[in-house]
Amino acid sequence: MNDFQLKLILSILGGVVFSFVFILLAFALPLENKKHAIIKKPKGVLEKVSFSARKNNK
């Protein structure tokens, strides 16, 4: 086997392994964050105003 064929085979195998890693990562990593944010109840007047302003902007 000459040098060119060996380089060709190794580059194809490298590409296959590299693609396989990214395919596995696509299945392993979540698409969206499913954690629920814990929102504490506002205590003071300023916290209530700030909370209502943030809630209305969404």
Summary of the structure (lengths in Angstrom):
residues: 58
radius of gyration: 26.5
end to end distance: 64.7
largest distance: 80.2
contacts: 81
relative contact order: 0.06
helix: 67%
strand: 0%
